[in-house]
């Protein structure tokens, strides 16, 4: 099993950072933050970009809900790519 590279507290910080994305889309001067979230999602999983972006920026989009909407991957792959998103965001957070 792979060792977690991000501390629990840092992961919590990144989670809340990404959850602010919908607010930032409406505020001038937050473009760099929006780009960081979008870029991390794209790099984590180009083929699942929209799904990852939904899941990391809005609490109502749980894996169960995404699956009902037609996400084209299984639970394990989704959570693997989601964790990769947070690792990348950790590297690029403005």
MDAnalysis code that builds the backbone (N, CA, C; Angstrom):
import MDAnalysis as mda
import numpy as np

u = mda.Universe.empty(282, n_residues=94, atom_resindex=np.repeat(np.arange(94), 3), trajectory=True)
u.add_TopologyAttr("name", ["N", "CA", "C"] * 94)
u.add_TopologyAttr("resid", np.arange(1, 95))
u.add_TopologyAttr("resname", ["UNK", "UNK", "UNK", "UNK", "UNK", "UNK", "UNK", "UNK", "UNK", "UNK", "UNK", "UNK", "UNK", "UNK", "UNK", "UNK", "UNK", "UNK", "UNK", "UNK", "UNK", "UNK", "UNK", "UNK", "UNK", "UNK", "UNK", "UNK", "UNK", "UNK", "UNK", "UNK", "UNK", "UNK", "UNK", "UNK", "UNK", "UNK", "UNK", "UNK", "UNK", "UNK", "UNK", "UNK", "UNK", "UNK", "UNK", "UNK", "UNK", "UNK", "UNK", "UNK", "UNK", "UNK", "UNK", "UNK", "UNK", "UNK", "UNK", "UNK", "UNK", "UNK", "UNK", "UNK", "UNK", "UNK", "UNK", "UNK", "UNK", "UNK", "UNK", "UNK", "UNK", "UNK", "UNK", "UNK", "UNK", "UNK", "UNK", "UNK", "UNK", "UNK", "UNK", "UNK", "UNK", "UNK", "UNK", "UNK", "UNK", "UNK", "UNK", "UNK", "UNK", "UNK"])
u.atoms.positions = np.array([
    [0.836, -1.183, 0.000],
    [0.000, 0.000, 0.000],
    [0.881, 1.248, 0.000],
    [0.515, 2.210, -0.809],
    [1.308, 3.420, -0.960],
    [1.129, 4.340, 0.244],
    [2.223, 4.901, 0.697],
    [2.190, 5.814, 1.834],
    [1.540, 7.133, 1.424],
    [0.695, 7.660, 2.306],
    [0.050, 8.939, 2.018],
    [1.102, 10.034, 2.078],
    [1.131, 10.874, 1.044],
    [2.161, 11.895, 0.929],
    [1.743, 13.233, 1.518],
    [0.483, 13.380, 1.859],
    [-0.020, 14.643, 2.378],
    [-0.531, 14.403, 3.798],
    [-0.160, 15.282, 4.710],
    [-0.624, 15.116, 6.082],
    [-2.134, 15.326, 6.158],
    [-2.728, 14.810, 7.197],
    [-4.172, 14.938, 7.393],
    [-4.591, 16.409, 7.425],
    [-3.835, 17.242, 8.120],
    [-4.171, 18.664, 8.210],
    [-4.017, 19.376, 6.870],
    [-2.989, 19.036, 6.119],
    [-2.790, 19.654, 4.808],
    [-3.896, 19.219, 3.848],
    [-4.276, 17.944, 3.910],
    [-5.361, 17.456, 3.069],
    [-6.658, 18.198, 3.379],
    [-6.911, 18.442, 4.643],
    [-8.094, 19.204, 5.058],
    [-8.038, 20.622, 4.482],
    [-6.875, 21.240, 4.528],
    [-6.700, 22.585, 3.975],
    [-6.961, 22.596, 2.466],
    [-6.418, 21.615, 1.756],
    [-6.604, 21.536, 0.311],
    [-8.059, 21.249, -0.051],
    [-8.712, 20.419, 0.739],
    [-10.128, 20.118, 0.530],
    [-10.951, 21.403, 0.594],
    [-10.742, 22.186, 1.635],
    [-11.503, 23.423, 1.792],
    [-11.102, 24.478, 0.756],
    [-9.851, 24.462, 0.346],
    [-9.399, 25.352, -0.722],
    [-10.194, 25.057, -1.994],
    [-10.256, 23.790, -2.387],
    [-10.960, 23.409, -3.617],
    [-12.461, 23.666, -3.512],
    [-13.024, 23.520, -2.330],
    [-14.462, 23.743, -2.148],
    [-14.859, 25.205, -2.361],
    [-13.886, 26.098, -2.355],
    [-14.175, 27.516, -2.588],
    [-14.236, 27.861, -4.081],
    [-13.887, 26.921, -4.921],
    [-13.845, 27.135, -6.370],
    [-15.124, 27.780, -6.927],
    [-16.329, 27.286, -6.588],
    [-17.538, 27.919, -7.141],
    [-17.664, 29.399, -6.766],
    [-17.229, 29.760, -5.571],
    [-17.257, 31.166, -5.150],
    [-16.253, 31.986, -5.957],
    [-15.070, 31.431, -6.145],
    [-14.023, 32.148, -6.868],
    [-14.401, 32.409, -8.315],
    [-15.210, 31.531, -8.903],
    [-15.622, 31.718, -10.298],
    [-16.398, 33.026, -10.473],
    [-16.939, 33.575, -9.362],
    [-17.744, 34.800, -9.421],
    [-17.012, 36.025, -8.909],
    [-15.747, 35.852, -8.505],
    [-15.012, 36.961, -7.892],
    [-13.790, 37.314, -8.735],
    [-13.660, 38.585, -9.053],
    [-12.487, 39.049, -9.797],
    [-11.235, 38.898, -8.939],
    [-10.127, 38.595, -9.575],
    [-8.850, 38.495, -8.877],
    [-8.549, 37.110, -8.333],
    [-9.413, 36.133, -8.594],
    [-9.178, 34.780, -8.088],
    [-8.881, 33.785, -9.216],
    [-8.527, 34.317, -10.369],
    [-8.288, 33.472, -11.534],
    [-7.177, 32.450, -11.300],
    [-6.112, 32.853, -10.600],
    [-4.987, 31.932, -10.356],
    [-5.431, 30.745, -9.505],
    [-6.281, 30.991, -8.546],
    [-6.794, 29.896, -7.705],
    [-7.657, 28.957, -8.532],
    [-8.525, 29.527, -9.363],
    [-9.381, 28.708, -10.233],
    [-8.534, 27.871, -11.182],
    [-7.535, 28.480, -11.777],
    [-6.656, 27.756, -12.708],
    [-5.925, 26.613, -12.007],
    [-5.500, 26.834, -10.767],
    [-4.788, 25.783, -10.024],
    [-5.698, 24.579, -9.804],
    [-6.934, 24.814, -9.419],
    [-7.891, 23.722, -9.195],
    [-8.174, 23.006, -10.514],
    [-8.425, 23.763, -11.567],
    [-8.720, 23.176, -12.878],
    [-7.530, 22.394, -13.412],
    [-6.354, 22.952, -13.284],
    [-5.144, 22.291, -13.793],
    [-4.850, 21.001, -13.028],
    [-5.011, 21.039, -11.707],
    [-4.785, 19.834, -10.906],
    [-5.770, 18.735, -11.304],
    [-7.027, 19.101, -11.545],
    [-8.027, 18.111, -11.967],
    [-7.670, 17.548, -13.340],
    [-7.247, 18.396, -14.247],
    [-6.900, 17.958, -15.596],
    [-5.676, 17.044, -15.584],
    [-4.674, 17.407, -14.804],
    [-3.457, 16.592, -14.753],
    [-3.678, 15.284, -14.009],
    [-4.551, 15.303, -13.014],
    [-4.821, 14.091, -12.232],
    [-5.522, 13.035, -13.075],
    [-6.426, 13.490, -13.943],
    [-7.207, 12.538, -14.737],
    [-7.826, 13.238, -15.942],
    [-7.079, 13.390, -17.030],
    [-7.619, 14.092, -18.200],
    [-8.953, 13.528, -18.691],
    [-9.090, 12.203, -18.641],
    [-10.321, 11.575, -19.119],
    [-11.475, 11.685, -18.127],
    [-11.186, 12.061, -16.881],
    [-12.224, 12.202, -15.846],
    [-12.285, 13.630, -15.314],
    [-11.683, 14.556, -16.036],
    [-11.545, 15.938, -15.579],
    [-12.829, 16.529, -15.008],
    [-13.923, 16.482, -15.778],
    [-15.172, 17.104, -15.324],
    [-15.706, 16.430, -14.070],
    [-15.558, 15.114, -14.004],
    [-16.059, 14.361, -12.852],
    [-15.249, 14.679, -11.598],
    [-13.937, 14.728, -11.743],
    [-13.070, 15.057, -10.605],
    [-13.372, 16.479, -10.139],
    [-13.495, 17.403, -11.083],
    [-13.776, 18.795, -10.738],
    [-15.089, 18.911, -9.962],
    [-16.114, 18.208, -10.394],
    [-17.383, 18.214, -9.648],
    [-17.179, 17.678, -8.233],
    [-16.496, 16.554, -8.132],
    [-16.335, 15.881, -6.844],
    [-15.483, 16.613, -5.830],
    [-14.554, 17.428, -6.297],
    [-13.666, 18.118, -5.354],
    [-14.089, 19.557, -5.072],
    [-15.116, 20.036, -5.789],
    [-15.531, 21.431, -5.597],
    [-16.962, 21.585, -5.083],
    [-17.659, 20.480, -4.891],
    [-19.038, 20.556, -4.409],
    [-19.356, 19.302, -3.603],
    [-19.653, 19.476, -2.323],
    [-19.879, 18.337, -1.428],
    [-21.037, 17.444, -1.849],
    [-21.993, 17.985, -2.589],
    [-23.145, 17.155, -2.965],
    [-22.794, 16.110, -4.017],
    [-21.645, 16.256, -4.679],
    [-21.245, 15.291, -5.699],
    [-20.378, 14.190, -5.100],
    [-21.020, 13.318, -4.350],
    [-20.355, 12.150, -3.792],
    [-20.122, 11.143, -4.910],
    [-19.312, 10.129, -4.656],
    [-19.111, 9.117, -5.692],
    [-20.440, 8.463, -6.053],
    [-21.275, 8.213, -5.074],
    [-22.576, 7.586, -5.334],
    [-23.400, 8.429, -6.315],
    [-23.401, 9.735, -6.101],
    [-24.146, 10.619, -6.998],
    [-23.508, 10.662, -8.386],
    [-22.183, 10.725, -8.428],
    [-21.488, 10.732, -9.716],
    [-21.752, 9.431, -10.476],
    [-21.785, 8.318, -9.771],
    [-22.075, 7.029, -10.410],
    [-23.480, 7.037, -11.004],
    [-24.449, 7.599, -10.259],
    [-25.821, 7.693, -10.770],
    [-25.891, 8.604, -11.999],
    [-24.957, 9.548, -12.085],
    [-24.914, 10.466, -13.233],
    [-24.153, 9.872, -14.418],
    [-23.477, 8.733, -14.197],
    [-22.802, 8.055, -15.298],
    [-21.291, 8.157, -15.334],
    [-20.644, 8.419, -14.205],
    [-19.177, 8.493, -14.201],
    [-18.604, 7.209, -14.813],
    [-17.663, 7.343, -15.749],
    [-17.160, 6.175, -16.476],
    [-15.995, 5.441, -15.802],
    [-16.032, 5.318, -14.485],
    [-14.975, 4.564, -13.800],
    [-15.523, 4.014, -12.492],
    [-14.802, 3.075, -11.941],
    [-15.187, 2.485, -10.672],
    [-14.740, 3.334, -9.482],
    [-15.205, 2.955, -8.326],
    [-14.943, 3.679, -7.081],
    [-13.445, 3.802, -6.785],
    [-12.717, 2.704, -6.882],
    [-11.290, 2.730, -6.543],
    [-10.509, 3.684, -7.440],
    [-10.766, 3.619, -8.744],
    [-10.062, 4.512, -9.665],
    [-10.435, 5.969, -9.389],
    [-11.710, 6.224, -9.138],
    [-12.141, 7.593, -8.839],
    [-11.392, 8.140, -7.630],
    [-11.332, 7.382, -6.545],
    [-10.671, 7.883, -5.342],
    [-9.153, 7.962, -5.502],
    [-8.587, 7.104, -6.323],
    [-7.159, 7.194, -6.633],
    [-6.865, 8.507, -7.368],
    [-7.684, 8.819, -8.364],
    [-7.495, 10.052, -9.136],
    [-7.818, 11.279, -8.292],
    [-8.783, 11.170, -7.412],
    [-9.127, 12.279, -6.526],
    [-7.955, 12.591, -5.585],
    [-7.334, 11.553, -5.055],
    [-6.171, 11.772, -4.191],
    [-5.019, 12.366, -4.993],
    [-4.865, 11.915, -6.223],
    [-3.825, 12.490, -7.090],
    [-4.089, 13.974, -7.314],
    [-5.357, 14.350, -7.448],
    [-5.733, 15.760, -7.570],
    [-5.188, 16.555, -6.382],
    [-5.409, 16.060, -5.166],
    [-4.943, 16.785, -3.986],
    [-3.419, 16.847, -3.915],
    [-2.743, 15.796, -4.351],
    [-1.276, 15.816, -4.393],
    [-0.780, 16.899, -5.356],
    [-1.407, 16.967, -6.519],
    [-1.001, 17.988, -7.504],
    [-1.353, 19.395, -7.018],
    [-2.516, 19.538, -6.427],
    [-2.915, 20.846, -5.907],
    [-1.943, 21.295, -4.815],
    [-1.479, 20.359, -4.020],
    [-0.502, 20.661, -2.966],
    [0.761, 21.265, -3.577],
    [1.166, 20.782, -4.733],
    [2.370, 21.274, -5.400],
    [2.169, 22.643, -6.051],
    [0.950, 22.930, -6.491],
    [0.731, 24.152, -7.284],
    [-0.128, 25.201, -6.626],
    [-0.614, 24.961, -5.426],
    [-1.504, 25.926, -4.778],
    [-0.868, 27.299, -4.698],
    [-1.571, 28.307, -5.220],
    [-1.011, 29.681, -5.202],
    [-0.961, 30.259, -3.791],
])
